[in-house]
Amino acid sequence: MAHVDGPMSTERADRLFRAHLGIGADYPRLRAGFAVELTGSSAYLGTGSLLRSDDEQCIEVGYLLREQYWAQGFATEVATLLLAHAHDTLGCQRLVATVDADHPASIRVLDKIGMRQVRLRTDDGAPFFVYESLR
């Protein structure tokens, strides 16, 4: 969680998980949320999200995976499915994703799924990249 506002409390993680399952309205930006499970297992890997952007002009792609599932291709698989769902099912024309400039693993994921880096920005002095996918 170093790249997403730091560690979450148990209560906040529970609210986020419930929002992804469609229970409660604690996350009004959430357009679609998914709990990610390992096929053939009840192992909870993390979440995938499609969020309304601040300016409502696009949808933001996001995913959070438990550390034990990093570097196994799951983030790429989740991100690919999120893009397909947003473009093909929801009809979104423009998707964005942001990633800290010092987070090479997530940068690789966004590059692999065909998102294009469009700009470098800063937030509280920390640089991050904005990626987009157009249809």
C-alpha positions as CSV (number, residue, x, y, z in Angstrom):
1,M,0.0,0.0,0.0
2,A,3.0,2.3,-0.1
3,H,1.8,3.5,-3.5
4,V,-1.8,3.9,-2.5
5,D,-2.1,6.2,0.5
6,G,-0.2,3.8,2.9
7,P,-1.5,1.0,5.0
8,M,-5.3,0.6,5.5
9,S,-7.0,0.0,8.7
10,T,-9.1,-3.2,9.0
11,E,-12.3,-1.1,9.0
12,R,-11.3,0.8,5.8
13,A,-10.3,-2.4,4.1
14,D,-13.6,-3.9,5.0
15,R,-15.5,-0.9,3.6
16,L,-13.5,-1.1,0.4
17,F,-14.1,-4.8,0.0
18,R,-17.8,-4.4,0.7
19,A,-18.0,-1.6,-1.8
20,H,-16.4,-3.9,-4.4
21,L,-19.1,-6.4,-3.7
22,G,-21.8,-3.8,-4.1
23,I,-22.6,-3.6,-0.4
24,G,-22.8,-0.1,0.9
25,A,-22.1,3.3,-0.7
26,D,-18.9,4.3,1.1
27,Y,-17.1,4.8,-2.2
28,P,-19.2,7.0,-4.5
29,R,-16.5,7.1,-7.2
30,L,-16.7,3.3,-7.7
31,R,-18.2,2.6,-11.1
32,A,-17.5,-1.2,-10.9
33,G,-15.6,-3.2,-8.4
34,F,-14.5,-6.8,-8.4
35,A,-13.1,-9.1,-5.7
36,V,-10.4,-11.2,-7.2
37,E,-10.2,-14.8,-6.4
38,L,-8.0,-17.6,-7.6
39,T,-9.9,-20.0,-9.9
40,G,-10.7,-23.3,-8.2
41,S,-9.9,-21.8,-4.8
42,S,-11.4,-19.5,-2.3
43,A,-8.1,-17.6,-2.0
44,Y,-8.8,-13.8,-2.0
45,L,-6.1,-12.1,-4.1
46,G,-7.3,-8.5,-4.0
47,T,-9.6,-6.1,-5.8
48,G,-10.0,-4.5,-9.2
49,S,-11.8,-1.2,-9.7
50,L,-13.2,1.1,-12.3
51,L,-13.6,4.6,-10.7
52,R,-15.2,7.7,-11.9
53,S,-12.5,10.3,-12.5
54,D,-12.7,13.7,-10.7
55,D,-13.8,15.4,-13.9
56,E,-16.2,12.6,-15.0
57,Q,-14.6,12.6,-18.5
58,C,-13.1,9.1,-18.1
59,I,-12.9,6.1,-15.9
60,E,-9.8,5.3,-13.8
61,V,-8.5,1.7,-13.6
62,G,-7.1,0.4,-10.4
63,Y,-6.2,-2.8,-8.7
64,L,-4.8,-3.9,-5.3
65,L,-3.3,-7.3,-4.8
66,R,-2.2,-8.9,-1.6
67,E,1.6,-9.0,-1.4
68,Q,1.9,-12.8,-1.6
69,Y,0.4,-12.7,-5.1
70,W,2.8,-10.0,-6.5
71,A,5.1,-10.9,-9.4
72,Q,3.0,-13.8,-10.6
73,G,1.1,-12.2,-13.5
74,F,-2.1,-11.6,-11.6
75,A,-2.0,-7.8,-11.8
76,T,-1.6,-8.0,-15.6
77,E,-4.5,-10.4,-15.8
78,V,-6.8,-8.3,-13.6
79,A,-5.8,-5.0,-15.4
80,T,-6.5,-6.7,-18.8
81,L,-9.9,-7.8,-17.7
82,L,-10.7,-4.4,-16.2
83,L,-9.9,-2.7,-19.6
84,A,-11.9,-5.2,-21.5
85,H,-14.9,-4.7,-19.2
86,A,-14.7,-1.0,-19.3
87,H,-14.3,-0.7,-23.1
88,D,-16.4,-3.6,-24.2
89,T,-19.2,-3.9,-21.6
90,L,-19.5,-0.4,-20.2
91,G,-18.7,1.3,-23.5
92,C,-16.0,3.6,-22.0
93,Q,-14.0,5.5,-24.6
94,R,-11.2,6.7,-22.4
95,L,-9.6,5.0,-19.4
96,V,-6.8,6.3,-17.3
97,A,-4.5,4.9,-14.7
98,T,-2.0,6.6,-12.4
99,V,1.2,5.1,-11.1
100,D,4.0,6.4,-8.9
101,A,7.1,7.1,-10.9
102,D,9.1,4.9,-8.5
103,H,6.8,1.8,-9.0
104,P,8.4,-0.1,-11.9
105,A,6.2,-3.3,-11.4
106,S,2.9,-1.4,-11.9
107,I,4.5,0.6,-14.8
108,R,5.3,-2.7,-16.5
109,V,1.7,-3.9,-16.0
110,L,0.3,-0.8,-17.6
111,D,2.8,-1.0,-20.5
112,K,2.0,-4.7,-21.0
113,I,-1.8,-4.2,-21.2
114,G,-1.3,-1.5,-23.9
115,M,-1.9,1.6,-22.0
116,R,0.1,4.6,-23.1
117,Q,2.0,7.0,-20.9
118,V,0.6,10.5,-21.6
119,R,2.2,12.7,-18.9
120,L,4.2,13.1,-15.7
121,R,2.6,15.0,-12.9
122,T,3.3,15.6,-9.2
123,D,1.2,15.3,-6.1
124,D,2.6,16.6,-2.8
125,G,6.0,16.7,-4.6
126,A,5.9,13.0,-5.6
127,P,6.1,12.3,-9.3
128,F,3.5,10.0,-10.9
129,F,2.7,9.0,-14.5
130,V,-0.8,9.2,-16.1
131,Y,-1.5,6.4,-18.6
132,E,-4.5,6.2,-20.9
133,S,-6.3,3.7,-23.1
134,L,-8.5,5.1,-25.9
135,R,-11.2,3.3,-27.9
